[in-house]
């Protein structure tokens, strides 16, 4: 790492940010110059308006796009999963068997599904600056800002609340504020979904990897007043039946959720040395426990199936982040970028006075974080996976907090949050005794090992029992497994909770004083310091770089670009396309490599050389699922549904040499609709008329 | 880390090494000046000779000391554990019940136990330089060196092979060679051992921690020609009944095994970012699996008990090393030390030409290591814990390798190693089917996740089976569980092995070509490069620093020093002593906090304020177990048996602010012998005559 630093420092100073094809660009700040210089392509305003209007945001947390004049929407199967599940019944399992509305009337409305189409972006920074100009302290500033944002959004919506949504988006961590105006569709219907087994072919083992063979797409349709939305030609993308070629410039117009590319080096070190490895160790041990737990019985396997799936996914995502931060080349880039910005700030006395101390303040907060983390972790941030401990604590704390004025409560117990907490606590979620004992025993054993038997907190909560004895006593003796008991305690408030002899409640109360004390320390010495100084750094960055760079992701529309391309991994070249033939070779008939009947039957009708999935050098992140991949003509060449492991590390910074998006090929979708599913109506809607 | 660097760089340049009380000093290079300056104590030659002659080395891998004129030896219970176990029978379980030879004739000889007493150290560097002066290449150099070492050792032993042992010790990684001459005692007898439950009180949870309450001592006796050894007053330590006081300067005269304090920063980064976290993750998952496996049945608990104990210990040791390397202050010190040495080398053209490139070469080798590590880990360095895979592979490889000339074989299959390999393979070690399936399934699942389903090696060894299917088929179908079958195959050699249809043998053969290929790459691109350049760096270090610093540990006698002292941990002050009263408070009656009958009965006879264990700021490492802790008068004040977590990180460098040794108090030993065990004969032998 140290050897690379001087070289990278120079290049970082020369051009900040340094990477080709990096960036999630707002549509009103598209990198026209970079595109022209690198690809000889300059998007004009009509092109950008077309892209902006044809992209869609799914409020469920995904991206999508309009692909026909009658409101057809392309997104991922996993983005529509909840809708498909909600529409399913025991007799009609659309998850297992797929869904196709052969006639328009068969399209079924998704409960709680909303889709937004971006119609305008406006800079409202001056209005907010004016509104907050007279504030004399932080509290006044925030109040004034909040009020002005509400005014702007209200004016923007006007009288069209049913079809218009407006949102003031803070960009560059508050360096600028832009008003995003959307056309809202709240009647969204399911049109087509393939079977889960082919949509999520490869399951967890293939997730975040490539080569890949997942048919992860779904079609929805936007309705207005009970009829399909009518769109102008610049409000939807046309379909490319041939898809992209290797090396071709393509664009992703999606809604990346959030990135943390502006963390300081000391924060990244903390993540690299403490947070991520400790999370991996924790997940690994839990995974070992649950894997073997599943051998106890069929029931044990049933109650822990979802959990295992979640642990596997969390493990993969964390490994990816960890590998990014322990890549010496990557880390050296972050160090170089920070040093470059520090130098620019240091050389400008005005900037230095305002922002120069922020990095060191954040570094000192990381030392406090190290000091507090073990007690904080065991006393306050329950990571046991035990539902009983979680519920017990929520009941106990809510009862106490509700006796305080709203403004003085712990943040998660303010009035605005209480009803969703109550919903969780009183829900009829099943609780398995054996799994509870396992998790609590594990958490207590870890606590004893990490803090030591002689730590006052350990002595207090463990007493003279062994972890397993204590866990067994708590679980066997608690009535909190019963949702009705939880409801009674929640409603009974402080007196009911204090009067209860439930061992779980007594246990969480025993820990509460220390837990609150260490939380207070953590908030004061770590969180407040980091927040205050991160805001300063965002301002410093904006002062130096302005809009020559892109803001961190905010789940708003962004344009990324790059070629269709594989990458080199450990000396092996990964090609950018997979093909139908490879799908059939990979299918072993065993989950998660088992194909549905429809695909087994269609094998002879499909060309094995037809591209299936493809990889692209796009800068994307969670939230980009369902994004359209388009070519220079703004035609759909694929639907993005995943990225490789290196993409996940994009949380911290983009590495264009290895980070890749993964998409379903547009030609494959047409072929599958035609030859596997006989979805003629959809094929006709998508296929451009013969010339 | 970066903030601290400039300051530390300066201090490192000023005085290298920088830490007070750091160092494991050879007895002929004691740090007299440092001791005088810091403690006003200057050991004279008589003192040093006394210490050298009274310290003992246990060839089992421990330290000890002579403590009476008739050859009584003080060491740890855990150092004599094997002897105590070997002398036990079903009727007389000395591990559980302890051992005391009430009369001289009751002392029992330990099988295979040897004790060495250092009688002389001589510098033989000039002889070796002369012997290797004419060598023109590396091979000649090594051959000449090896021959001269053998000559020196043979001359040194002379005709007294029965009672003299000589060893040429390379110090400073070959910067100097010293001849160590020992008086050898090969008749060693057990005199006294407490019960295991009090000797290892606190078990794994308390291991590497403090406060501590372990009675980890044992007495042995050296015999010569069937009679107790007769020692001069300068050949044994006298006993201090009062022990040390807080803050008192004390010395540890022991045999630290090995340290790696001269690793480069790039090697430490590799350890920090790759080796240690991955080991922790692996152990954590195995620990989870085995913890839950133990719930399957009493038999499952029995067959996996040792394994669980080993995993817990390995986990703790690895955590300690990891915490050391992720401590920003510690790492900054290593960076500063390396930079200081690099600068000194860079400023001397002769040194720069010879050694200047070594750091970068080692750093490049770390990049190769990163590239190769995953395949190397799964194909070549079996970390599955499966005994069947291990045996299968040894049988298959030994059969192939034995057909080659000795010099061309893989190192572990040379003739000199074959018989111990054979012993392991044909031993009647029990193999549990369920545990084997569990371990192989886990290893295959990890491999598939880490390398990806599309890696050619994964495709080859996994085929179309799921990890669990393959593991079950291998284990259920293999006959290698039978030691007789293993013996037949081993003796049958290549033809027998090739003819075998055993699924385990077929599986390991399938992987063998790739395994050998990646091993070859690893040896060439990583190991050879690191070894060659580490030797250069050792020479550079010796050229710059000479003997002003101490050499890495070599399991030879070293003197460490420092005060009896606690430390501050996370804002909590850990006091240096524990007391008898605390032992009884800690005893819950549950393993590992259950006291033996003898201690429960003696409670009323013991002063609760009597010190039990104490901590000292000594620079120690594995191998120091059993070391005498002595005061300025060279009196025994304790016997060292452990260190805290920070001590383990001493592998990489000493941090005098937190690293601590842990010892049993000399006064407690006398009291226990007198009041718990009524071991009058021993008390009389140890207690100094009343004045």
Interface residues (C-beta under 8 A of the other chain):
Chain A: X1 X2 X3 X202 X205 X206 X209 X211 X265 X266 X269 X272 X273 X274 X277 X280 X281 X282 X284 X285 X286 X287 X288 X289 X290 X291 X292 X293 X295 X296 X316 X322 X326 X328 X335 X360 X363 X367 X371 X374 X375 X438 X442 X448 X449 X452 X453 X454 X455 X464 X466 X570 X571 X572 X586 X588 X590
Chain B: X1 X2 X3 X202 X205 X206 X209 X211 X265 X266 X269 X272 X273 X274 X277 X280 X281 X282 X284 X285 X286 X287 X288 X289 X290 X291 X292 X293 X295 X296 X316 X322 X326 X328 X335 X360 X363 X367 X371 X374 X375 X438 X442 X448 X449 X452 X453 X454 X455 X464 X466 X570 X571 X572 X586 X588 X590
